Amino acid sequence: MRCNLLAASLACLLLGSAARAAEPKVQRDVPYAEPKHERQTLDIYSPAEDKNLPVVVWIHGGGWQAGSKADVQKKPQAFTDKGFVFVAINYRLLPSVTIKQMAGDVAKAIRWVHDHAKDFGGDPDRLLVMGHSAGAQLAALVCTDDRYLKEEKLSLAIIKGCVPVDGDTYDVPLQIATVEQRRADIYRKKFGDEASQKDLSPITHVAKGKPIPPVLILHVAEHPETKLQSQKLAQALQDAGLSGKAYPAEGKNHTTINADLGTPDDKPTQALYDFLDTVLKKK
C-alpha cells in the first residue's frame, strides 16, 4: 500500500512538472515601433523549445477606444500547446489617432514580428492574423487592403490565414445603414465621412487576383449585425475566387465567442483549428 501511495505521489509530481514545463515563455511589453510608445508594444508567448513555428498575431477589441493585449483569456496556453507562437499586440486608440493609423500600427507590429520571428521560435513566412470585435475589423482590413503591409515593405503573401471574430464593420456603410440613428452617429464619428467609411471597410478591398489569405470569419450565430457582416464578407471573397467562410457560433454572445476560444470542446475553437490545419498545409 505504501509503495502504491509513493508511486502515485511520484506520478503527481511528474505530471505537475510536465504541466509547468508546458507553460509558454513570455516576453511582455516589447516595443514594435520607435520611439517607444506604450500603446505600440506586444507580448510574445512561445513554447519552450520548438523552432520555426507558425505565429498568431492577435488584435484585441474594445471599440477602437479601449482594450488591451492582456485581454487574451486562454488563448496563449491553447495556441502554444498546439505548436504556435502567440503574439498579442496593443495599438494606439481613439481619439488620439484615427482607425487608419491603428491599421498602420497593426502593420508595423506584423513587420516587427516578421523581422524577429526566429528570435522567439517563429517562422516569419507563416504568420496568421486574428482579432475580436474592433480587432476583427483591423485584422480583416490589413489582410485585404495591401497598402498597409506595403507601407512596411511586406506582401500579403506572408499572411497564411486571417480569422476575424465577431466584427460588425467589414462593410461600414452597410452597418451605418442598418443600425439606429444614435449608433449610426457613433460609427460616423469613429470612421469619418462616406469616403473614409468605404476605405476602412475590408469588403471594399476584396478583388480577384489579390494575394488575400484564406479567411475564416467566426460570428455569433444569433446576432443579426455580425451575422450579416460576416456573410457579406465571406460572399465577397468567394465571388472574387478567394477563400472565405463564415462560421456561425451557436449559443455564444459577443463576449463568450472570444473568451471561450481555446477551451476544450468549444466548437468555434475546433473550426479554427481545422482552418489552421488546412491553410498551413498549403504550399
N, C-alpha and C positions, 0 to 999 in steps of 0.2 A: 504494500500500500504506500509506504514511504517513498519507494522508487517511482511509483506512478505519479505521486504528487510532485516529486523532484523533476521528473520528465515533463510534466505539464507546466511547471514553473519555467523551465528552460525554454520550452516551446513558446510560452508567452513572451519571454524576454527576447527571443529571436524574432518573433513577429513584431514586437514593439520596435526593435532595432530596424527591421526592414521598413516599417511604416515611416520611421524618422528619416531613413535613407532616401525614401521616395519623395520627401518634401522638396519642392523646387528651390534652386538657388535664386536669390532675389537681389537685384540691384535697383535701388529706388532713386527717384528724382534726378535722373540722368538728363542733362540738357541736350536738346537736338538742334538748337539754333544759337547764334551769337549776335549780340551779347546775351548772356543768360537771362531768361525771364521765367518766373515761377510757373507760368501757365504754358510754357514751351518745354516741358520735361516729360519723361516717360519712365515707367517701371518695367523691368525685364524679369520674367520668371522662366527659368530654364532647367531642364533635367540635369542631374548631377554630372553625368559622364558623356552622354552621346554627342555626336558631331553631325553637321550637315543636315539638320532637322528643318522641316518646314516651319515657317514663322507666321503666327497670327498677330496682326496689328488690330487692337481693339479700341474703338472710339466710343466714349461714354455719351449718354444722353443728358438731358436737362434743359430742353427748350432753347438751346443756344445761349443761355444766360446763367446756367448753373451746372452742377455736376462735377465729378472728379474721377481721375484714373483709379482712385482707391475703390470705386464702386464696381467691383468685379465679382463679388459673391464667390461661387465655387469654381469659376472658370479657370483660374491659374492652375489649380491642382488637377482639374479634369483634363485640361489640354496637355499639361506636361506628362501626366500619366499615359496619355495616348501617343506621346512621342513628338510633341510640338514645343517650340519656344513660344511663349505668350508675352506680348508686349502691350501694355496699356498706356495710352497717351493722354496727356492734357492738351488743351488748345485754348487760345485766348477767347474771350466771351463778349457778348453784347453787354453794355453799349460801347465798350472800349474799342471794338473792331467790328467789321461787317462779316456777314456769313461767308462772303467771298474770301476774305482774309483768313477765316477759320479753315476753309478748304485748303488755302495755301499753307497753313500750319500743318494740316494733315499730310500734305505732300512733302513738306520739309521733314516731318517725322519719318515718313516712309523712306525718304532719301537717306536719313541717318541710319535707319535700320538696315537698309540695303548695304550701306558702306561698312557697317560694323557687325553684320550678322555673324561672321565667322568668329568674332571675338567671344561670342556667347553661345556657340554651338549651333548657329543657324545657317541656313542655305540662302544666300542672297537672291537666288533665282527661283525660290519657291515661297513667295510671300502671299498671304491671304489677308484680305481687309474685311473687317466686320464692325458693326456698330448697332446700338439700340436707340430708337426714337430720333432725336436730333442727330445722334451719331450714325443712324441708319441713312439719313439724307446725305450726310457728309461722305459716308462710305460709298454710297451709290454715285454721288456726284464725281468724286475723284476717280472712280472706276469707269465712268462713261465720258466725262469731259477731259480729254487727254491734255488739255492746256496746263493743268496744274502740275502734273508729273513732268511734262516737257519743260516747264519753268525750272525744274530741278534736274534737268538733263537725263530724265528717265523715260522709259516707254511703258505703256500699259501692259506690254507683253510680259513684264516681270511679275505681274499680279496673276496668280493662278486661279483665284476664286474670290468672289465677293458675296458676303452674307449680310444684307441689311435686315434688321429685326424690328418689325412693327413701326415703321415710319409712316407719316401721313403727308409727306411733302415731296414725293417723287415727281409730281406734277403740281407745282404751287398754284398756278391759276385755277386749276380744277378744284383744289382744296378750298381756295378762297370763295369760289362759286358755290361750293357745297355746304359750307357752314353758315351759322347765323352771323348777323352783322357785327356783333361785338367781337367775335373771334376772327372774323374776316379782317377787321381793322387791326387786330394784333398781328396777324400774318403780314399785312401790308406794311406795318411799321418795321417788322423784322426783315422782310425781304425786299422792300423798296418798291419802285414803280413797276409797271407791267413788263417792261423790257428786262429789268433785273429779276423779277419773279420767274420769267421764262428761262433766263440764262442760268438761274440757280436750280432749275428743275432737271434732275438726271434724265428724265424721259426725252427732253429736248435734244440731248446729245447722242442718243442711240441712232446708229446708222450702219448700213451694210458696209462690210469691208473694214470696219474699225476693229482693232485688236482688243475689244472689250472682253474681259474674262467671263467665264460662266458665272451666273448669278443665281443664288438661292435666296428667295425673299420669304422670311418667316413672318407670319402675321397672326393676330388674334382672329380666330375663325368668325366670331360673332360681332366684331367691331366693323360697322359699315364703312368708316372712313379709311382705316388702314387696309381693310379687305379690298376696297375699290382701288386704292392707290397701288397696292401690291399687284393686283390682277392687271391693271393697266400697264405697269412697267414690265411685267412678265410678257404680256402680249406684244408690247412694242419690241422687246428683244427678239421674240420668236418671229415676228413679222420681218425683222431685219436679218433673219437667218442666223441669229445668235442664240446662245444657250441661256434661257431664263425660265425659272419656275417659281410659282408662288405656292407656299405650303401653309394651309390653314391649320392653326394650332387650336384644337378643341379644348374647351374647359380652362382656357387661360384668360388673363387680363393683361393690360399693358405692363404691369409690374411683374407678374409671375412668369410671363413668357421669357423675360430676361433673367430673373432671379433663379429660375429652375434650369437654365441651360447648364449642362454638365452634370446634372444629377442622374443617378441610375433610374432606368425605366421611364425617363422623360421622352415622350415621342418626338417633339421637335429636336431634341438633342440627337436622337438616333437618325432623324432625317438629315441633320447637319453632318454627322459622322459619315453617313453613306455618301453624301455630296462630296465631302473632302476626300474620301477614298477614291471616288471616281475622277475628280479633277486632278489629283496628284498622280494618278496612273497615266494620264495623257502625256504624250511627248510633244 
